[in-house]
Structures are given as C-alpha cells and as structure tokens.
Amino acid sequence: METTSFDITVLMVITIVSGIGAQVLADYLRVPAIVFLLLFGILVGNDGLGLVHPNLLGEGLEVIVSLSVALILFEGGLNLELRALGQVSGSIRNLVTVGTLITLTGGGMAAHWLGEFPWPIAFLYASLVVVTGPTVVGPLLKQVSVDRRVAALLEGEGVLIDPVGAILAVLVLNVVLSGNANPLELFQELIIRLGIGAGIGVVGGWLLGWSLKQGQTLSEELKNLIALAAVWGLYDLAEVVYSESGLMAAVVSGITVRTVGVPEMRQLRRFKGQLTILCVSVLFILLAADLSLESIVALGWGSVLTVLALMWIVRPINVWLCTFNSNLNWRQKAFVSWVGPRGIVSASVSSLFAILLTQRGINGGDSIKALVFLTIIMTVVTQGLTARWMASLLQINSSAATGAVIVGSNPMSRLIGTLFQERGESVVIIDTNSEACEQAKKEGLRVYQSSALDPNVLEEAGLESIGTFLAMTSNGEVNLVLAERAAEEFKPPRVLALYPRDPQSKASANKEKVQQAFIPDVPLKKWNKFMENLEVKLGETVLKQPGLEFQRAHLQALIRSNELIPLLIERQGNLQVLPASETWQLDDRIIYLLHDPKPKLLKRLSGSQQSTLTLETHPVVEAVPIPTPTPKEKDKEDEALEEVPVE
C-alpha cells in the first residue's frame, strides 16, 4: 500500500500528542518521563493499537533521530555547570575513558555468558549500553535533589559519554560487519572522530557565542533560531568532514557557548530545553512503537540476568574503580553506582543498527534492539523510581546541606548569621559597605567586602557547598536579581530574598528557585532601627496541641500588626530561614523578633546598653486557648494571666 502525506501527518500528530501526554503524566506523578514514553509508544505502536508505524517514514526516521540527538546533546553541553564539574573532573574523565572500557568488557561478558549471545553480538550490545544520557539523568536529578558533586558527576558523565559511546558502537558494528577487530585501529578511529568533532565544536561554538554577543539588535526569538541552525550546521559539517563525529561537535559546541557566556543564556537554555523535551518525546514514541514485545519475551531469563549484572556488578565496579582517588565518600559512590539509566542514544542507535544488520542479512539485529530496550526499561524503572529513596537512605540529599551565605550586613542579617553560627554552621556575610562589614567582623562573622554579583566571590564564599542563600539588602529589586543569579549559577538547595509584594517583581521571580523570606513586604529598615534602639526581644515558640490553630492565628495577628517578625524555623532538627509561603506545622520551633518599645529612660535605668539578644519565650506570644478549666485550674490560669505584660 502506498504511503501518502496524510498517513505521515497522522503518524506525526499521534506521536507528538502521545509524547507530550506522557511528559505531562510523568510530571504530575513525579516519575521519570521515559517510563510513560515507553508505555505510550508501545501502546500506540505495532503491538498495541497500531496507530503509529515508524517504517512509513523510511530513511526519514534516521534523519529525525540524528538531528534530534544532536540537539539533545547540545542542550546537555549547554547545561553543564563547568564550575561544579571542576570538582569531579578526574572522576568524569575516568568514567568516560576507563569506565567505557570496563562497561564494554563487563557488558559483553554478561551478554555472552548469561544472555547466550555470540561474542560479536554480545560486544555490540555492550557498546550500545556504555552510555547513560542526559535525557534520563537530567530529569531524574530534578526530581531527586542530591549533593551537588554527585549531581555534577552524573550529569557530566551522561553528556560526555554519549558521543564516545555512539562512536564506539559504530566502530564495533564495523567490526561485526567486516570481521576486522584490530584494537589499535579501533582506538585510532575513536580518537580521530572525537578529536575532529571536538575541534569543530570548539571553533563553531565560539563563533556562535561571539555572534550572539555581537547581535545586540537581533530579537531574542531570532537569536534562539540562529543557535538552532548553527547546531545542526555544525553537526552536519562534522559528519561531512568525518562520519560519526557530529555528536561530539554538538556536545562541545554547547559547552563552548556556555563558556563564552551569552547575555541571553537563560532564554537560550529555556528554548533549547523545550525543544529537547519535544525531541525526546517524539523519538521515544517512534522507537518504542516499532518495538516487538514478542522479541523481548523471546530473550528469556538469561537476558534479564544480563541486565541485572550490568546494573549491580558492572556499574558498581566501574564507578568504584573510576572514583578510587576522588574525594567522594562511600555514600556518594554508592549512589552513583546505583544510578546509571540508559536513554535515547542507546535506543536510537540500537534501532538503526537493527535495521542495518537486517539489511545485511545478519541475524541478531532485532534481538540486540530488544535487549537494549529491556535494559532501558529495567534501569529506568528500577533506578528512577528508587533514586529518591536511595538518596535519603545514603543521606546525600542536597536539602541536608547546612550553612548560609547572606548578602547585606545589617542588624537583622547579622543576628540571623549569629544564630546559624551558634549551631556550628558555616556563615558568610557579603556587603560592599566597609563599615557594615567591619561591624559583622566585630560580631565574629566571616565577611567578604564585595559585590554578590561577582560569581567568583560567591564561589570563594563556598556557596557551592552551603545550604542557604539569603539576599536581604535594603533594595528588594537588587535582592531578587542576586537570588535569581545565585540560583541559576550555583543551585543551592534554598534560595530566599527580601523583595516587595509587587506583581511585576513577583512575576519575574522563578518561584521554584527563589522564595520570599520571612513575610511579604518586610519593613527591613524599620526593624533594623528597632534593633539599633534595643526595642526588640528575641524569642522562640513551639507550636503545640492543644490550641495549634489559635497559636497560628495569634502569631499571624502579631505579624500583621508589625509587632512580630518570624526569622527562622526549626523542623526535625534542621534550622532554616523561614519562607513567607511556609505552612507552620505541629512541633515547629519558630524563632522571631518581638517589638518591645521600652521607654528610653527605663532602658538607661536598667543598664540595657548592649545589643546582645538571648532566646526566650514571651507570654504575649505563647498565649493559647485551653479546654474549659476546672475551678482549681481557673484560679491557676488567673494567676498566670496576671503575669502577662500589657503592651
């Protein structure tokens, strides 16, 4: 039956709708998107409803796969945090080089001995699964917040190993087809392709970054499209110069553009991220639709054991050997060993190989594709769904990071810094005012007299390993900009800022990254004045039953009347700056400032000339309703109420 343009149109529409639907469902349920992409692909494919037949695309499928993977890898390179990669660069280098060889060898042995594949086909399978991939690792790390070095290691490995694995797979395929298995020639071919791709990527990425910098008159939309055209142009150029070098060019060009620093980098990354989601959705639906469930079942239990050996024997050996001399602890290494899901590069290359092997009359193409997809399914489902639990078990959640970097040296910020420091947590104050910095030093705080807009200062302050960034200068708009930049560059677990409750300001804030500190519209100058005039008390209260709701309402009433401002919250032993949007829970410990306008004469008579504040409980804050008392309890209550000061 002849294929018409209408058939292809329907195929692509169903593919896109299915892919985006899978992404939405995965985002709602907070599971890796690839799980539903594979399910939806099989559902609409040949073994399901029969709505999508990728073979109708003919050679166009290979074109879609190639250009999509190039864009995905460019976006991966663009998102790499080079500063964070520097801390684990040795481990990444080992994983991409020695680790590739370990996985190739171990995976091949497992496929031969457990899956009963012939040696050539076994090593071809192993070459296809040496990669992890940013399309799976990236979304997984967004859902599971882990230690920054662990995240950098997994992201760097996923992006950089993809072109290496793809080129290696092509070389192994050539060995299978030609029978020439000279290791030295294979290594030379690998290095040549990687070198040519890297060279084209560096030059092309620099030219792209320079062009985007110079094109000040171009609109943001046009710049994004220029970047898209450049990525595909560089990929095609590299392929023309030397086949299979295009993926390396795509990765390196993305890293280079990030290094050059484009003014609209945030918009560019957002645009490329959206395209990447679309590409991943389309590719997985198309590739899974062509998958035969019967071929997976026909593999037998030996193939399941092969994948388990790859996950629980080969991967741990790989990680522990490649990170032997690193400063990662055993918990971090264990998590990296556990997380190694395979993604789009394995799926796409194996699908193309299956077609090529079948065309050459070589048996095993469909079996390899089925085994690769079985590997993707097992690694994604097992590791993706258990990663959060494993991170908690190993205690490497980024939310467990402590300490604070506070921008703005004023009485309130120094008080917060002191409270953190008294718990043994690292605190750094950053301010441009010399007098304010000197005052912070006198109070025993670590200080940097500089602008927080300088990323080098934030790096020197240790923001990469600190849990909280708090911007609380007297300028709310500046605070918002500082917080957004810190969140973008360093990704600390908690980013807070004082900024006005202005619709435009609020719209510009990324709510997922920057939270409003304390309460909306904090009158910072007023409270700093109160502190300078010794008109405050530092207090704490624990939310308890009975009377929890009344206590909440009472505190909120004090806040609305500007008599109290909450600063910190301690929950389950963790002390944090209190976000304005936080819902107070039972057993929360709230640390606050209470306005205490004591007459100046009384202050002089009492000798209260020092600014030291000590934590205490205040009856006016602690007042909560209790059940109807007995007469005896009523007498005690009356005595207690007489002690409540009248403000």
C-alpha atoms as one frame of an Amber mdcrd trajectory, in Angstrom:
protein
   0.000   0.000   0.000   1.415   3.391  -0.991   2.219   5.815   1.806   0.581
   9.226   1.466   1.421  12.556   3.046  -1.783  12.275   5.068  -0.578   8.976
   6.592   2.693  10.583   7.662   0.858  13.639   9.008  -1.429  11.457  11.136
   1.579   9.443  12.316   3.459  12.559  13.462   0.415  14.126  15.122  -0.320
  10.967  17.118   3.363  10.690  18.004   3.599  14.261  19.294   0.305  14.106
  21.200   1.300  10.785  22.805   4.769  12.070  23.691   3.592  15.296  25.291
   0.813  13.426  27.080   3.403  11.052  28.547   5.523  14.023  29.662   2.555
  15.677  31.377   1.544  12.498  33.188   5.122  11.823  34.309   5.496  15.384
  35.577   2.240  15.109  37.503   3.221  11.794  39.112   6.875  12.908  39.533
   8.411   9.857  37.889  10.954   9.722  35.038   9.207  10.654  31.796  10.838
   7.818  29.880   8.679   5.308  31.790   5.460   6.667  30.269   7.096   7.440
  26.922   7.958   3.770  26.530   4.490   2.675  27.681   2.695   5.114  25.386
   4.981   4.218  22.483   4.223   0.524  22.839   0.516   1.300  23.285   0.193
   3.226  20.003   2.711   1.024  18.146   2.608  -2.203  16.205   1.981  -4.395
  19.273  -0.648  -2.060  20.677  -3.353  -0.066  18.945  -1.425   0.017  15.661
  -1.762   3.793  15.267   1.935   4.575  14.719   4.065   2.758  12.136   7.579
   4.294  12.093   8.521   2.323   8.973   6.296   4.721   6.993   8.995   7.361
   7.474  11.589   5.274   5.669  15.019   6.943   5.753  13.375   9.990   7.263
  13.413   8.188  10.624  17.218   8.203  10.600  17.214  11.929   9.797  14.840
  12.678  12.684  16.929  10.582  15.050  20.250  12.169  14.033  19.125  15.795
  14.221  17.184  15.243  17.446  20.084  13.544  19.212  22.435  16.339  18.092
  20.102  18.938  19.589  19.696  16.930  22.791  23.458  16.670  23.279  23.970
  20.374  22.513  21.432  21.228  25.185  23.205  18.851  27.561  26.525  20.597
  26.958  24.862  23.988  27.354  23.546  22.989  30.788  26.799  21.603  32.167
  27.994  23.535  35.214  31.713  23.848  34.484  32.413  25.182  37.959  30.847
  22.126  39.565  32.489  19.797  37.022  35.891  21.055  38.128  35.443  19.356
  41.494  34.852  15.934  39.912  36.712  16.348  36.624  39.071  13.456  37.334
  36.231  11.064  38.051  34.337  12.150  34.930  37.453  11.678  32.806  37.878
   8.167  34.210  34.225   7.251  33.682  34.297   8.441  30.067  37.575   6.641
  29.262  38.398   3.734  31.566  34.751   3.364  32.541  33.725   2.918  28.920
  36.206   0.066  28.559  35.029  -1.551  31.803  31.368  -1.419  30.758  32.209
  -2.683  27.259  34.118  -5.635  28.655  31.763  -6.463  31.525  28.610  -5.966
  29.470  29.958  -8.131  26.662  30.875 -10.938  29.052  27.463 -10.784  30.732
  25.616 -10.834  27.392  27.672 -13.824  26.198  27.669 -15.945  29.351  24.225
 -15.065  30.715  22.304 -13.998  27.605  23.986 -16.639  25.393  24.736 -14.147
  22.601  27.648 -14.797  20.236  30.737 -12.774  21.179  30.441 -10.213  18.324
  26.769  -9.540  19.040  27.432  -9.501  22.806  30.066  -6.783  22.471  27.876
  -4.843  20.062  25.177  -4.817  22.750  27.721  -3.736  25.363  28.887  -0.857
  23.159  25.298   0.375  22.945  24.801   0.477  26.726  28.059   2.121  27.836
  26.181   5.436  27.739  23.805   6.808  30.361  22.444  10.007  28.820  21.269
  13.491  29.844  17.690  12.843  28.721  17.224  10.402  31.606  19.739  11.577
  34.206  18.765  15.270  33.974  15.038  14.858  34.721  15.868  12.308  37.400
  18.153  14.742  39.237  15.480  17.449  39.043  13.146  15.173  40.961  15.797
  13.882  43.369  17.865  16.692  44.886  21.260  15.229  45.719  24.660  16.515
  46.743  25.997  18.969  44.165  29.160  16.999  43.378  27.169  13.813  42.821
  24.770  15.653  40.502  27.672  17.209  38.581  29.337  13.810  38.188  26.196
  12.113  36.873  25.309  14.992  34.536  28.861  15.302  33.204  29.120  11.568
  32.593  25.738  11.485  30.865  26.579  14.292  28.441  30.216  13.478  27.654
  29.932   9.714  27.348  27.116   9.850  24.775  29.270  10.772  21.745  32.011
   8.409  22.924  29.530   5.563  23.214  27.858   6.322  19.883  31.188   6.361
  18.020  32.340   3.214  19.824  29.113   1.444  18.853  29.641   2.342  15.185
  33.208   1.033  15.311  32.107  -2.232  16.915  29.379  -2.525  14.271  32.015
  -2.155  11.559  33.947  -4.967  13.218  30.851  -7.179  13.184  30.208  -6.407
   9.512  33.812  -6.646   8.278  35.378  -9.038  10.752  38.381  -6.727  11.277
  38.981  -6.496  15.029  42.358  -4.727  15.323  42.180  -2.928  18.731  44.782
  -0.327  17.746  42.851   0.669  14.630  39.634   0.892  16.627  41.296   3.168
  19.173  42.748   5.376  16.453  39.394   5.707  14.727  37.742   6.600  18.030
  40.322   9.292  18.852  40.213  10.772  15.326  36.436  11.093  15.361  36.377
  12.555  18.855  39.204  14.972  18.024  37.645  16.235  14.806  34.248  16.616
  16.445  35.754  18.449  19.422  37.728  20.796  17.183  34.725  21.710  15.070
  32.638  22.088  18.222  35.104  24.489  19.882  35.531  26.720  16.825  31.855
  26.635  15.882  30.675  27.152  19.459  32.986  30.133  19.923  31.809  31.714
  16.667  28.178  31.121  17.651  28.697  32.663  21.082  30.566  35.631  19.614
  27.851  36.180  17.008  25.087  36.121  19.617  27.045  38.609  21.717  27.515
  40.976  18.795  23.945  40.741  17.522  22.504  43.213  20.016  19.838  44.387
  17.570  18.501  40.872  16.959  15.392  39.777  18.800  15.558  37.014  21.392
  13.460  34.708  19.206  15.762  35.164  16.217  18.860  34.502  18.316  17.355
  31.222  19.505  16.694  30.159  15.920  20.224  31.173  14.899  21.558  28.898
  17.631  19.342  26.053  16.419  20.524  26.451  12.816  24.150  26.635  13.990
  23.876  23.419  16.000  22.543  21.442  13.074  25.015  23.120  10.724  27.970
  22.153  12.939  26.660  18.612  13.285  26.331  18.236   9.518  29.736  19.825
   8.897  31.409  17.399  11.260  29.643  14.457   9.625  30.826  15.615   6.195
  34.420  16.020   7.390  34.477  12.651   9.161  31.486  10.408   9.705  30.202
   9.850  13.249  31.997  12.930  14.615  28.875  15.116  14.636  27.658  14.170
  18.113  30.964  15.205  19.672  30.759  18.506  17.801  27.260  19.088  19.200
  28.316  18.442  22.800  31.487  20.545  22.658  29.762  23.437  20.895  27.204
  23.565  23.713  29.946  23.600  26.349  31.816  26.319  24.426  28.776  28.563
  24.103  28.233  28.207  27.861  31.881  29.148  28.467  31.788  32.162  26.136
  28.789  33.485  28.049  25.851  34.741  26.000  23.865  37.626  27.561  20.547
  35.863  26.929  21.866  32.494  28.130  18.845  31.866  30.323  16.413  32.355
  27.428  18.573  30.258  25.113  18.696  27.389  27.578  14.951  27.586  28.130
  14.298  27.450  24.382  16.688  24.545  23.856  15.212  22.754  26.842  11.731
  22.961  25.356  12.971  21.637  22.010  14.785  18.827  23.794  11.591  17.744
  25.565   9.813  17.689  22.198  12.634  15.708  20.540  12.821  13.167  23.350
   9.053  12.734  23.303   8.935  12.145  19.544  11.965   9.822  19.464  10.896
   7.537  22.277   7.362   7.192  20.936   8.633   6.366  17.429  11.306   3.925
  18.604   9.092   2.196  21.168   6.238   1.934  18.647   8.457  -0.188  16.431
   9.473  -2.454  19.319   8.261  -6.038  19.293   7.165  -7.259  22.717   7.425
 -10.788  21.428  11.138 -10.257  20.772  11.667  -9.121  24.377   9.814 -12.139
  25.766  11.810 -14.419  23.453  15.060 -13.248  25.057  14.345 -15.338  28.141
  15.599 -15.024  31.705  19.204 -15.009  30.591  18.770 -11.512  29.223  17.174
 -10.326  32.480  20.229 -11.655  34.315  22.429  -9.841  31.796  20.819  -6.520
  32.619  20.960  -7.199  36.362  24.664  -7.989  36.056  25.165  -4.737  34.145
  23.337  -2.780  36.870  24.599  -4.431  40.040  28.018  -5.829  39.127  29.497
  -3.960  36.165  28.263  -0.481  37.117  29.492  -0.595  40.752  32.896  -1.958
  39.688  33.104   0.775  37.063  32.241   3.596  39.481  34.410   2.461  42.374
  37.471   1.985  40.169  36.983   5.298  38.354  36.454   7.265  41.592  39.114
   5.469  43.643  41.332   8.537  44.120  38.480  11.057  44.315  37.304  12.901
  47.415  33.840  11.344  47.159  32.771   9.385  50.225  31.370   5.876  50.100
  27.758   7.126  50.239  28.249   9.312  47.178  29.964   6.496  45.293  27.183
   4.094  46.222  24.536   6.446  44.828  26.452   6.971  41.571  26.790   3.188
  41.330  23.045   2.792  41.759  22.049   5.426  39.187  23.012   4.623  35.609
  19.832   4.623  33.499  20.161   4.237  29.739  18.435   6.711  27.459  17.796
   7.986  23.977  21.239   7.384  22.434  21.118   3.678  23.282  17.555   3.408
  21.955  18.130   5.344  18.743  21.444   3.768  17.768  20.221   0.242  18.517
  17.122   0.830  16.356  19.262   1.972  13.442  21.658  -0.949  13.937  18.767
  -3.421  13.897  17.677  -2.093  10.506  21.228  -2.168   9.129  22.007  -5.697
  10.354  18.735  -6.988   8.905  19.546  -5.353   5.550  22.961  -7.055   5.578
  21.371 -10.419   6.308  22.981 -10.766   9.749  20.902 -12.354  12.496  20.709
 -10.678  15.882  19.618  -7.145  14.984  16.124  -7.437  16.463  17.476  -9.313
  19.496  20.006  -6.552  20.206  17.327  -3.896  19.919  15.039  -5.867  22.237
  17.846  -6.348  24.789  18.773  -2.658  24.682  15.156  -1.646  25.270  14.913
  -4.209  28.064  17.990  -2.554  29.577  16.398   0.886  29.268  13.147  -0.309
  30.850  14.810  -2.123  33.747  17.340   0.613  34.552  14.879   3.472  34.287
  12.101   1.814  36.258  14.337   0.291  38.941  16.761   3.172  39.411  14.413
   6.009  38.529  11.696   5.002  40.966  14.113   4.195  43.809  16.606   7.051
  43.424  14.842   9.335  45.922  14.654   6.546  48.484  18.305   5.657  47.920
  19.398   9.294  48.291  17.557   9.516  51.619  18.973   6.198  52.797  22.532
   7.279  51.962  21.916  10.792  53.356  23.209  12.669  50.328  20.157  14.890
  49.750  21.166  18.445  48.887  18.486  19.650  51.304  20.687  18.337  54.116
  23.356  20.945  53.303  23.821  23.472  56.108  25.221  26.967  56.496  24.269
  30.260  54.899  25.603  32.945  52.579  23.848  36.210  53.451  24.054  39.282
  51.240  23.669  42.517  53.185  25.259  43.337  56.543  22.607  44.887  58.758
  21.478  44.204  62.327  18.872  41.646  61.323  21.097  39.745  58.862  23.932
  39.650  61.395  21.547  38.283  64.024  20.465  35.509  61.642  24.093  34.739
  60.836  24.922  34.542  64.535  22.037  32.148  65.194  23.272  29.831  62.433
  26.860  30.122  63.616  25.923  29.249  67.202  24.738  25.887  65.883  28.159
  25.261  64.347  27.075  26.061  60.779  29.227  27.998  58.314  28.072  31.587
  57.731  29.367  34.213  55.290  28.217  37.837  55.058  28.722  39.748  51.782
  28.394  43.538  51.567  30.007  46.432  49.712  29.830  48.817  52.694  33.087
  48.848  54.671  31.507  49.998  57.945  28.816  47.326  57.788  31.445  44.680
  57.042  33.567  45.858  59.959  30.586  45.556  62.296  29.975  41.983  61.115
  33.624  41.130  61.798  33.300  42.513  65.321  30.385  40.148  65.865  32.558
  37.201  64.865  31.143  36.611  61.383  33.106  35.778  58.254  32.818  38.695
  55.831  33.525  39.498  52.165  33.529  43.162  51.236  32.496  42.836  47.613
  29.555  42.663  45.245  27.479  39.479  45.319  27.041  39.867  41.551  30.580
  38.520  41.165  30.329  34.722  40.866  33.961  34.379  41.925  33.101  35.936
  45.280  30.174  33.548  45.745  32.420  30.634  44.821  35.085  31.784  47.283
  32.391  32.174  49.934  31.616  28.478  49.470  28.101  28.765  48.063  28.637
  25.510  46.135  28.507  23.523  49.374  26.256  25.736  51.529  22.566  25.089
  52.036  21.032  28.589  52.116  21.464  31.779  50.101  19.683  34.810  51.565
  19.631  38.249  49.909  18.435  40.889  52.361  19.834  44.267  51.404  17.636
  47.358  51.666  16.831  47.163  47.924  14.227  44.495  47.153  14.768  44.533
  43.393  18.512  44.002  43.866  17.799  41.144  46.260  15.645  39.442  43.648
  18.303  39.729  40.934  21.021  38.430  43.275  18.893  35.475  44.340  17.953
  34.542  40.766  21.599  34.640  39.670  22.726  32.571  42.630  20.000  30.006
  41.928  20.936  29.883  38.251  24.697  29.603  38.706  25.124  27.616  41.934
  21.745  25.931  42.570  21.832  25.985  46.397  19.016  23.958  47.988  17.353
  27.043  49.497  17.359  30.492  47.879  15.492  33.302  49.621  15.253  37.053
  49.204  13.500  40.078  50.594  11.539  41.659  47.771   8.367  43.770  47.603
   4.931  42.322  47.001   4.766  43.914  43.572   3.054  41.980  40.736   5.852
  42.673  38.258   8.564  41.726  40.720   6.752  38.586  41.664   6.278  37.599
  38.041   9.978  37.951  37.383  10.886  35.611  40.192  11.228  31.957  39.477
   9.009  30.625  42.238  10.659  27.231  42.112  14.084  28.724  42.773  13.606
  31.929  44.790  11.357  32.134  47.828  10.267  35.267  49.626  11.885  35.386
  53.059  10.072  35.820  56.380   6.850  37.612  55.394   5.681  39.629  52.357
   6.887  43.248  52.318   9.314  43.081  55.228   9.902  46.617  56.607  13.617
  45.919  56.940  14.690  49.470  57.725  12.099  49.755  60.477  13.135  46.508
  62.179  16.828  47.348  61.856  16.030  50.650  63.570  14.198  48.778  66.315
  17.275  46.601  66.824  19.650  49.571  66.896  17.441  51.236  69.535  17.217
  47.997  71.543  13.450  47.882  71.068  13.230  44.167  70.318  13.229  40.846
  72.080  14.471  37.637  70.537  12.037  34.841  71.166  11.078  31.315  70.299
   7.852  29.363  70.408   6.990  25.757  69.648   3.654  25.012  68.022   1.860
  22.502  70.209  -1.513  20.953  70.820  -3.943  21.925  72.209  -4.535  25.272
  70.610  -2.396  24.879  67.481  -4.788  26.769  65.206  -5.259  29.541  67.737
  -1.500  29.859  68.168  -1.030  30.174  64.422  -3.745  32.820  64.212  -2.326
  34.682  67.191   1.158  34.805  65.650  -0.247  35.968  62.333  -2.160  38.730
  64.118   1.078  39.913  65.760   2.772  39.837  62.352   0.010  41.872  60.719
   0.231  44.487  63.482   4.018  44.770  62.902   4.707  43.608  66.461   6.467
  40.409  65.438   8.544  39.133  62.538   9.404  35.406  62.227  13.005  34.732
  61.203  13.868  31.047  61.401  12.085  27.735  61.639  13.450  24.540  63.152
  11.801  21.372  61.917  13.067  17.889  62.672  16.338  19.315  63.917  17.028
  21.432  60.804  17.242  25.199  61.237  16.269  27.199  58.144  15.345  30.730
  57.150  11.561  30.901  57.220   9.962  31.340  53.766   6.903  33.586  53.614
   4.902  30.805  51.956   5.747  28.162  54.579   2.838  26.445  56.320   3.622
  26.131  60.014   3.207  22.612  61.362   2.866  20.903  64.699   6.144  20.854
  66.721   7.738  23.573  64.552  10.044  25.850  66.522   9.675  29.450  65.351
  12.406  31.974  66.197  11.180  35.552  65.956  11.807  39.190  66.841   9.204
  40.865  69.035   8.859  44.648  69.087   9.431  45.867  72.638   9.122  49.683
  72.716  10.501  50.161  76.204  10.900  53.852  77.178  14.455  55.152  76.800
  14.619  56.318  80.420  13.712  52.857  81.640  16.420  51.394  79.389  19.032
  53.712  80.915  17.932  52.884  84.447  18.060  49.156  83.715  21.501  49.498
  82.085  20.355  47.926  78.794  23.063  49.392  76.612  24.197  46.186  74.962
  22.801  44.708  71.766  23.149  41.056  72.758  19.863  39.206  72.330  19.104
  35.911  74.007  16.362  33.484  73.091  13.408  33.415  75.450   9.697  32.705
  75.420   7.256  35.564  75.787   3.804  35.189  77.368   2.215  37.526  74.857
   3.294  35.122  72.099   2.719  31.867  73.941  -0.905  32.652  74.848  -3.052
  29.775  73.525  -6.577  28.611  74.382  -7.003  25.598  76.578 -10.008  23.389
  77.270 -12.613  24.677  79.729 -10.787  24.561  83.078 -11.952  23.267  86.379
 -12.373  25.865  89.192  -8.956  24.913  90.539  -7.368  25.264  87.084  -9.218
  28.560  86.618  -7.514  30.018  89.682  -4.111  28.991  88.301  -4.968  30.475
  84.920  -5.912  33.804  86.523  -2.579  33.892  88.323  -0.740  33.190  85.064
  -2.630  35.882  83.172  -1.610  38.471  85.748   1.982  37.870  84.669   1.266
  38.713  81.021   2.698  42.175  80.314   0.400  44.750  78.810   1.928  46.214
  75.642
